[in-house]
Amino acid sequence: MNYIYKKKEKKNGNCIISIRDKWENALIEFEQNNNQIEIVINYRNEKTTKFSLPIETFEKVYEDIKIGRRES
């Protein structure tokens, strides 16, 4: 497996899920901050992107992906 999945807790109690792609030297992190999910993407130590969205939207995306896989 070329991915490393880690779940860690920050000092403030927030949970961070990180997934590292070892081959591409890329990292994606998910953190719940109040009623938002923050997604941070690092690619080869060159580019960093941060995106925030409401938890409800994040859950809807996840559910739609699950439903779409079942319909395929």
Backbone as CSV, one residue per row, in Angstrom:
resi,resn,N_x,N_y,N_z,CA_x,CA_y,CA_z,C_x,C_y,C_z
1,MET,0.849,-1.187,0.000,0.000,0.000,0.000,0.891,1.246,0.000
2,ASN,0.554,2.186,-0.829,1.371,3.382,-0.968,0.825,4.564,-0.183
3,TYR,-0.157,4.318,0.670,-0.773,5.396,1.438,-0.594,5.139,2.928
4,ILE,-0.358,6.215,3.665,-0.250,6.131,5.123,-1.409,6.926,5.708
5,TYR,-2.244,6.257,6.492,-3.424,6.873,7.108,-3.117,7.085,8.581
6,LYS,-3.273,8.313,9.060,-3.023,8.612,10.475,-4.164,9.440,11.040
7,LYS,-4.490,9.133,12.268,-5.482,9.911,13.016,-4.759,10.437,14.248
8,LYS,-4.786,11.759,14.424,-4.103,12.342,15.576,-4.983,13.408,16.210
9,GLU,-4.655,13.742,17.440,-5.417,14.752,18.171,-4.508,15.935,18.488
10,LYS,-5.008,17.132,18.178,-4.258,18.350,18.487,-4.411,18.681,19.967
11,LYS,-3.603,19.600,20.444,-3.667,20.013,21.850,-5.019,20.605,22.209
12,ASN,-5.689,21.241,21.226,-6.999,21.839,21.494,-8.131,20.814,21.442
13,GLY,-7.813,19.543,21.186,-8.809,18.485,21.172,-9.354,18.151,19.796
14,ASN,-9.043,18.958,18.790,-9.510,18.673,17.433,-8.819,17.428,16.888
15,CYS,-9.571,16.645,16.137,-9.048,15.448,15.502,-8.617,15.784,14.078
16,ILE,-7.451,15.292,13.689,-6.952,15.488,12.328,-6.739,14.110,11.700
17,ILE,-7.283,13.929,10.507,-7.047,12.727,9.720,-6.104,13.122,8.594
18,SER,-4.996,12.418,8.462,-4.069,12.720,7.370,-3.825,11.455,6.552
19,ILE,-3.724,11.651,5.250,-3.424,10.561,4.329,-2.249,11.017,3.474
20,ARG,-1.176,10.246,3.514,0.025,10.584,2.745,0.190,9.584,1.606
21,ASP,0.417,10.110,0.414,0.760,9.307,-0.752,2.286,9.287,-0.833
22,LYS,2.884,8.154,-0.504,4.345,8.078,-0.435,5.007,8.270,-1.797
23,TRP,4.390,7.788,-2.848,5.006,7.888,-4.177,5.023,9.317,-4.693
24,GLU,3.953,10.055,-4.465,3.841,11.424,-4.983,4.317,12.475,-3.981
25,ASN,4.676,12.044,-2.767,5.029,12.971,-1.695,3.931,14.023,-1.527
26,ALA,2.694,13.529,-1.422,1.527,14.397,-1.280,0.818,14.055,0.029
27,LEU,0.146,15.046,0.599,-0.545,14.871,1.872,-1.873,15.606,1.821
28,ILE,-2.931,14.946,2.314,-4.224,15.601,2.473,-4.626,15.439,3.937
29,GLU,-5.089,16.532,4.546,-5.500,16.509,5.953,-6.924,17.029,6.081
30,PHE,-7.686,16.383,6.958,-9.052,16.784,7.266,-9.119,17.115,8.752
31,GLU,-9.686,18.268,9.078,-9.832,18.669,10.480,-11.199,19.306,10.680
32,GLN,-11.896,18.849,11.734,-13.161,19.491,12.081,-12.858,20.667,12.989
33,ASN,-13.346,21.830,12.601,-13.154,23.049,13.369,-14.529,23.686,13.532
34,ASN,-15.138,23.505,14.701,-16.518,23.915,14.972,-17.443,23.207,13.986
35,ASN,-18.196,23.944,13.175,-19.139,23.303,12.250,-18.585,23.261,10.818
36,GLN,-17.266,23.335,10.691,-16.605,23.315,9.382,-15.627,22.138,9.309
37,ILE,-15.433,21.638,8.099,-14.358,20.692,7.831,-13.310,21.451,7.031
38,GLU,-12.087,21.455,7.525,-10.990,22.105,6.813,-10.159,21.022,6.132
39,ILE,-9.916,21.218,4.848,-9.133,20.275,4.060,-7.878,21.005,3.589
40,VAL,-6.723,20.433,3.908,-5.446,21.025,3.504,-4.717,20.007,2.633
41,ILE,-4.237,20.464,1.471,-3.514,19.592,0.550,-2.105,20.143,0.350
42,ASN,-1.120,19.289,0.562,0.284,19.619,0.295,0.773,18.673,-0.797
43,TYR,1.395,19.228,-1.835,1.876,18.416,-2.941,3.360,18.671,-3.165
44,ARG,4.150,17.666,-2.918,5.600,17.709,-3.133,6.264,18.923,-2.495
45,ASN,5.794,19.305,-1.352,6.352,20.436,-0.599,6.373,21.733,-1.393
46,GLU,5.588,21.813,-2.458,5.573,23.007,-3.295,4.274,23.784,-3.182
47,LYS,3.155,23.084,-3.189,1.856,23.744,-3.219,1.059,23.376,-1.977
48,THR,0.400,24.355,-1.392,-0.493,24.114,-0.270,-1.812,24.793,-0.574
49,THR,-2.876,24.035,-0.404,-4.213,24.555,-0.641,-5.062,24.247,0.582
50,LYS,-5.849,25.218,1.023,-6.760,25.013,2.148,-8.173,25.319,1.679
51,PHE,-9.096,24.439,2.057,-10.484,24.573,1.646,-11.351,24.255,2.857
52,SER,-12.350,25.081,3.131,-13.269,24.851,4.255,-14.684,24.736,3.728
53,LEU,-15.439,23.812,4.321,-16.838,23.685,3.960,-17.629,23.210,5.166
54,PRO,-18.946,23.473,5.185,-19.774,23.044,6.310,-19.800,21.517,6.421
55,ILE,-19.928,21.029,7.637,-19.966,19.586,7.872,-21.084,18.941,7.064
56,GLU,-22.245,19.585,6.989,-23.377,19.018,6.255,-23.026,18.797,4.785
57,THR,-22.305,19.726,4.186,-21.908,19.590,2.785,-20.907,18.447,2.626
58,PHE,-19.952,18.350,3.543,-18.968,17.273,3.510,-19.662,15.915,3.610
59,GLU,-20.635,15.799,4.534,-21.377,14.549,4.698,-22.192,14.224,3.448
60,LYS,-22.781,15.245,2.817,-23.562,15.027,1.594,-22.664,14.508,0.472
61,VAL,-21.485,15.074,0.317,-20.539,14.601,-0.699,-20.206,13.135,-0.449
62,TYR,-19.910,12.787,0.807,-19.566,11.411,1.155,-20.721,10.463,0.832
63,GLU,-21.934,10.835,1.229,-23.103,9.990,0.964,-23.353,9.840,-0.535
64,ASP,-23.216,10.915,-1.297,-23.421,10.842,-2.744,-22.389,9.930,-3.405
65,ILE,-21.165,9.944,-2.920,-20.141,9.047,-3.458,-20.501,7.599,-3.148
66,LYS,-20.938,7.321,-1.920,-21.333,5.957,-1.556,-22.491,5.478,-2.416
67,ILE,-23.510,6.320,-2.598,-24.678,5.951,-3.405,-24.257,5.727,-4.855
68,GLY,-23.426,6.602,-5.373,-22.952,6.477,-6.748,-22.201,5.180,-6.992
69,ARG,-21.418,4.747,-6.023,-20.679,3.481,-6.163,-21.632,2.305,-6.207
70,ARG,-22.708,2.343,-5.414,-23.678,1.245,-5.404,-24.453,1.177,-6.709
71,GLU,-24.687,2.329,-7.336,-25.462,2.370,-8.576,-24.634,1.956,-9.782
72,SER,-23.323,1.988,-9.669,-22.453,1.650,-10.815,-22.450,0.167,-11.094
